[in-house]
Amino acid sequence: MVDQVSPALARRISLAAQGFGRRAPAAPGTRQLAGVVDRLGLLQIDSVNVFERSHYLPAFSRVGGYERDLLDRMAWGRRGRLVEYWAHQAAFIPRELWPLFEFRRTEYLRKGTAESGGWLREHRDLAAWLRAELAEHGPMRASEIEHDANERRGPWWGWSDAKRTLEWMFLTGEVVCVERRRFERVYALPEQALEPHLLDHGPAEPDAVRVLVERAAAALGIATSADLADYWRMSQAQVRPAIADLVDAGDLLPVEVPGWGNGGRPAPAWVHRDARRPRRIEGVALLSPFDPVVWFRPRTERIFDFHYRIEIYTPEPQRRFGYYSLPVLVDDRVVARVDLKSDRKPGVLRVQSAWAEPGAPDDLAERLVPVLREAAAWQGLDDVLVAGRGDLSPAISSALGGSGAGSAAAATASQRRGA
């Protein structure tokens, strides 16, 4: 008989698997950051830094204010513990996961060398030249090695043929990214950046997918096949055999969650064998738009009844909640969103807008303010200023002391998270 899990317990299982509900360390260090990365399996990268770049935020959400240089040292350089690859979107992953994505690199190679329209096939001489340049000179940015004009081809930026070829080679694994300078990738040959044992052939695709699905299940705690497929951006057809194998091995336990489905029938779901089933989750956290808790929007709506869309690419007159609106997690519910901007010249964290969800707790502002102050202190900012837009803004302003400003130094990790 399939076990039934209530929607409330499913929320708590998912959040516990993601590392919430734990007491934050007084001084988060490398060990705590490594724990976050190992638990999640990846940190999605995004270029927007109006508040902070997305890959820094999941650790802040889970362990509090940490030295960002610690994560940089984990992510960058030839001796880093992470490597960048197209794992969900562009993301940092632990280096030991690199071989598992050989099937994806092989598929990109097939597309890139296709007889019709294959970019690498049509630019094989340029690819050979780029490999020779990196072999001779070591890791470099595209701007340091390209000789073609960087022709503008779109509304955001333009790529020269050299840059586009390097990006294809990054997807196929012919080059890797060892760091970013001003967010521009620094490319290297794999043998210049990765340990020799990582350069061996990876496992066969079914074996790699099975490991990745198990990692996704552990990170999600409880999930549907769509959830498990999205974690590493695979298809449901790819993950179904892996799910069956993991069920047979006892790693995944079939469950039903009322409301998780269409037409009144619960969708098939699975709990990871090691998933905690906490009786409660306590704490407050700001979530990146690219945090695994909310990045798969159908799952976000199913678990939290929270409709969320990032509005970066929405014209300003059409934005409802703000340019970089962050979901606010309070205990086991997403109950608000705040649009934040780190205004570094005057040294203030600006709450551009703040909105409460229906049914948000009465003490939401009082519980959120310590997190905003801690976020400001983490960013090296002195104050929190509320612009006033949004139905939650007046309460936040009042909780800050009525003036719309508050000392960032007053924040402590113990104020914002429970055990």
N, C-alpha and C positions, 0 to 999 in steps of 0.2 A: 504494500500500500504506500502511495506517495505521501510524504509528510506535507502538511500544510503550514505555511509561515504567514503570519499576519503582515499587512503592509507596514505597520509600525516597527515590527521586529526586523523586517527586510531593510528598512532604512537604517536601523541601528547596526545590523550586520555589515551593511555596505560601508558605513562611516567608520566602524571599528577596523575593518580591513584596510581602509585608507589611512589609518593612523590617527583618527580623531578620538577624543574622550580620554586621552592620556595627559598626565600632568607634564607641563612643559619644563625642560631643564632650566636651571638658573642661568647657565652660560652655554648655549648650544655651540658645539664644536664639530670637528670633522667626523667624529663617530656618529653623532646625531644626524648630520647631513647624509652620511653614507647609509644610515638606516632608512631615511626617507627614500633615497634613490633605489635602494634594494627592494623596499616595500612596493613602490610604484612601478619600478622597472624602466621608467623613462621620465624625462622632463621636456615638455614641448617647448620649442623655441618660437618666439615671435619678435618682430622688429620694433613694435610700439613700446615706447618708454615714457609715455606721458606721466605715469605713476612709477612703474618699474617694469623692466622686461619680464616676460611671463615665466621664464625658467627659474627665476629667483623666488617666485611667489609661493609655490607649493610647500617649500621648506619653511618659509615664514609662517604660513597658515598652520603648520603642524608643530613646529618647535619654537616659534617666536623669533625675536630679533637676533640675527646671527651676523657674523662678518662675511660679507659677500665675497671677499677675496678667497675665503676657504672653498667656496663652490667653484670659483674661477680656477683655482689650483687643481681641483678634481677634474674639471672639464677640459682645460687647455693644456697644450704642450705634449711632448712625446712621452712623458711619464705620467700623464693624467690617468685617472681611473675610469674615465668616461670617453666615449667617442660619439661623434655626431653621425646620425644616419636618418634616412626617411623611414622611421619605424611606425609612427602614427601619422603625424606630419613631420617636418624637420624636428629632430629631438635628440637629446643626449641620452645614451643608453650605457649601461655598464659594458665594459669592453668584452667581457666573456660572452655577451649576447651577439657579438658581431658575426660569428660563424652561422648563427641560426637564420640570418637573413640572406644566405647565399642564394636561396631559391628566388628571392625578390630581385637580387642583383642579376641573376641569370635571365629573369623575365625582362628586365630593363635592357639587358644586352641584346636579347632577341628583338625587341622593338627598335633599338637604336641601330641595329645592323640589318634591318629588314630591307629587302630588295626595293620596295616601293616606299619612299619617304623616310628611310632610316637615316637619321642625322649623322650618326657615327660612320655609317657606310659611305655617305656622301662627303665626309670630312675626315677620312682616315689619315690623310697626310698631315692635316693639322693636329690630329690626336697624337700621331707619332712624334711630331715636333714638340708638342707640349710635354709628353713624357720625357723626351730628351732634355728639355729645359729644366724640368724638376730634378732629373737625375744629376744634372751637372751643377745646378745652383741650390738645390734643396728647397724646402717649403717656401712658397711665394703666393701672394695674392694675384688674382687675375689682372688687376690694374698694373702690376709690376712686370708682367710678362707678355701682355697682349700688345700687338703692334697694329691691329686693325682699328679703325675709327669706331668709337663707342656710339653707334648710330641709335638715336632715340626712336623706338618703335611703338611705344604705348604711353598711357597716361601716367605711369608711375616711374619707370626707368627703362632704359634701353640696354640691350646686351649685344656686345660684339660677337662675332663668330667664335672667337677664342673663349670668351666667357661662357657662351652657350655650350661649347664642346666640353669645357671643364665641368659644367653642371651635369651633362650626360655621363661623363666619366665618374663623377661622384656617385651617381645613381647606380652605375654598373660596378662600382668598387675599384675601378682602375686608378682612382685617386681618392684620398680621404681628406677630411678637414681636421687640421690639428689645432686651430684656434680661430678666433675672429678678431679682427682689428677694425674698430669703428663699425662693427657688425659685418664687415666684409670677410668672407671665408678666406683662410690661408690653406692652400692645397699642398698636399705632399703625396708621394708614392706610398702605397701601403707599407712597403718594407722599410720606409724611413720613419714610420710612426707607430706601427703595431708590432707586438711581440711575435716572434716566429711561429709559435704554436697557433696563433689566431689566423695565420695565412694559409693553413691547411684547408683542404676541402671541408665544407660544413656537412652536417648530416643530410640525409635525403629529405626531400620536402615533407613527407608525412611525419617523419620523426621530429623535424624542426617545428612544424605546426603544432604537434602535440605538446611540445615543451612550452611554446608560446601561449597556447590556450591554457595550460595549467598555470602559467605565470599570471595571465590575465584573470583567471578565476580566483587565484589567491589575492590579487590586488583588489578585485571587486567584491569578494566575499560571497555574493549571491548575484546571479546573472542569467539572462536569457541568451540564446545563441546569437542574437543580434548584438547584444552587449559584448560578448566574447569576441565576435568577429571584428567589431569596431575598434577594440583596444589596440590592435596592431594593424588596423585597416586591411583586413582580409575579408573574403566573402563568406557568407554563411555556408555555402557549399564546401568551401575549404575546411571549415572548422567542424562540421558535423561528424566526420569520421573520428576526429580527435576527441570530441565530446564523448562519443560512444566508447572509445578505448579507455578514457579516463573514468567513465562510469563503471566499466567492467573491472578496472583496477581499484575501485573504491576511493579515487581521488575526488570525484564529483558525486554528490548525492542529489537525486531528483527531488524537487519540491514543487508545490503550487503556491502562488501568492494571489489571493483574491484581488481582482482589479487589474492584474497584469495580463491583459489579453484583449481580444475583440469578440464581440457578440456574446459576452457573458461567460465564455470559456477561458480559464486561465491559460496563458501561454506557458509552454514547458520552461522550467527554470532549474537551476542547479546551485547548490551550496557547496563551497569548497570544504573538504573534510576538516581543515584546520581553522575554519572561520569561527570567530568568537560570536556568541549570542548575548551581548550585554543587555542588562535590564534597563540601562539608561546611558545616555551620552550627554555629557555636560561640557560646555565651553562655547566660545565665540570665535569666529574666524572670518577673515576676508578671503574670498576665493578668486583666483585668476579666472578669466574667461576660458582659459585653456587648461584648467585643472581637471584631472580625471573624474572628479565628482560631478562636473557639469558639462564636460566637453561633448558628450553624446547626448544631444538635446532630447531625443525620444526617451532616453533613460531618465534624464533630469525631470521631465514632465511626469513620467510614470511613478517615480519614487517620491518626488517632492511636490507634485502638483504645482510646478513652477515653470512658467513659460519664459524662456530666456533667449535673447538674440543680441549679439554684440553689434553695436551701432557705429563702429569705426568707419565703415564704408557707406553709411547712410547719410545723405545730405543733411546738414545741420537743421534746416527748418522741419525736417521729417523725423528727427530723433525724439523719442518719448522720454528716455531715461538718461541719456548722456553719452558722450564719446567713448569713455572707458569705464562703463558701469560694472562694478564688481558685485557678485552675489554675496550676501551676508548669511553665514551659517550660525544659528543660535541653537545650541543643543543638537537635536536631531532633525531640525527643520531649516529650510532656506526661507527667511522671513523678510528680507529687505534687499535693496541694492543701492550702492553708493558710487557716484562718479567722482573719482579722485584724480588730483593732479599734484605732482611734486613740483612746486614753484621754487626752484633752487636759489635763484638770485636773492629774493627777500627772505628765504629760509622758512617757507610755510607749506603745509599740506593743505590744499584747498579741497573742500568738499563741495564740488560744483553742483551736485544735486543729491538728494537722498529720498528714497521712497520705501514705504512699508508695504508689505503684502497683507492681504486680508487675514485676520486672525493672528497678527503678530503680537507678541507679548507686550503688556503695558510698560514693562521696564526695559524695552528694547534700547532706547537711547542711552540709558544709564549703563547698560551692559556693553554697548558698542563703543562708547567714548574711550574707555581705556585701550581698546584695540586701535582706535585711530591715533591716539597719542603714542602708543608703541610703534605704530607704522611710521609716524613722523620721526620719532627718535631713530628708528632703523634707517631711515633715509637721510639722517643728519639734519633734520629740519627742527626748528624751535617751537613752532606753533601750529595749531589746527584752526583754520578759518572756514566758516560756513557761508556759502554764497546765498543760500536761502531758498533755492528752487527745490520743490518736492515736498510732499506732505510730512516727511520725517525730519526735514531740516530744522523747523522751530524747536522740536524736542531735543535734537542734538545740540543746538545752540544753547538752550537752557541748561543741559547737562554739562556743557563746557564751562558754565558760569554766567550765562546770559549775554555775554559780549560776542559770542561766536568764536572765541579764541580760547585755547587752553594750553598749558605747558606740556610739551612732549616728554619732558624729563620725569613727569609724574607717573608714567606708565610702568607697570611691572607685569611680568608674565603670569604671576600668581593671580592677578586680578581677572585675567581673561579666560583661563581654562580651568576646568575641574579635573579631578582624577578620573 
